[in-house]
Amino acid sequence: MRLCELRIEDVAFGGKGVAREQGKAVFVPYTIEGEVVSAEIVREKKQFAEAELVEVKQSSPDRVAPECPYFGRCGGCAYQHIDYQDQLAIKWRQVREALQRIGKLKDVPMRPIIPSPNQYAYRNRITVHAQDGVIGFFRRDSHRLLDIDRCPISREEVNRSLAALREQKNVRDGHYTLRTASERRVFSQVNDEVAGSLQDLVIELVPPNQKLLIDAYCGSGFFAKALLNKFERVIGIDWDRFAIAAARENASEKETYIAGDVQGVEAAVSAAFVSNQTQPRASAATTLIVDPPATGLTEGVRNAIIHLAPETVIYVSCNPPTLARDVKEFQQRFAINSITPLDMFPQTAEIEVVAHLRAMPPN
């Protein structure tokens, strides 16, 4: 353990400020570009070091007072000390840098970041943990629980549910998901307003005169249902059979939802066409939407998409580095039309991104 004085040069993906000491990168949480800080080195590796903030000696004009009394101890939020407009600028820059560094894109066709109308009180659900009478979130970089009364980034209905849970006697150890409503337990976005903006953006990116939509990782049909009027046929694929069951409810004749591995996208599309006695045609006038988990697309899925060669690919990502990795592989077959970040998770280091790709003519 040793103290050092550092000037923060950047904010890395994940939320930590980056400084340099004798050429080595030093990561310091809760700092902002341009600040001079005193920090204590807590881990030192060959290529980098990690430190804890001790004192801000020269403060950024973008530094603000956090609204949450647990900020800095709770592992959820990383940016409550930063003015919201600067949060947006940081996230926009992080997306571009990931695509340049990992995706090897020289000219990234970035569009402006879409902000969240609500910077606090936006989450429609949270998962809290209970252990030995403590109810709350995990502490930063720890598996120890932090007891919390209220989460400022969550909606009031969620905080009421948290209060009701805390009032119970002898709460069993475990995990408790608190929601704004008793909705079906399938995946949905946590920020309703930005989810609406995301849906609008995807609708905007779909070109005219489309015939087939393939919605991979379709869930209960968030995108597919909104795009029915733009396509003659819609095929949704997802591993979650409960989500597929929800998508099939009230589905029209043009919709087919398949529970299965997205890697089998071609086989699923062919099966759907055969079942409808229509010849498969999955390239011209075809749009593919992928919305994978944070790990991104597997190699098998990437290869299936390249072989399928749909005219348009809309890639919705919650992890810029894995998006950049996948986009790098797609450049052999697709041109990148635009990259649009969305701030689905204000005050946190998380970023939602939509990449719009178009198939290039074969050589």
Secondary structure, 3 states (H helix, E strand, C coil): CEEEEEECCEECCCCCEEEEECCEEEEECCCCCCCEEEEEEEEECCCEEEEEEEEEEECCCCECCCCCCCCCCECCCCCCCECHHHHHHHHHHHHHHHHHHCCCCCCCCECCCECCCCCCCCECEEEEEEECCEEEEEECCCCCEEECCCCCCECHHHHHHHHHHHHCCCCCCEEEEEECCCCCCCCCCCEHHHHHHHHHHHHHHCCCCCCEEEEECCCCCHHHHHCHHHCCEEEEEECCHHHHHHHHCCCCCCEEEEECCHHHHHHHHHHHHHHCCCCCCCCCCEEEEECCCCCCCCHHHHHHHHHHCCCEEEEEECCHHHHHHHHHHHCCCEEEEEEEEECCCCCCCCCEEEEEEEECCCC
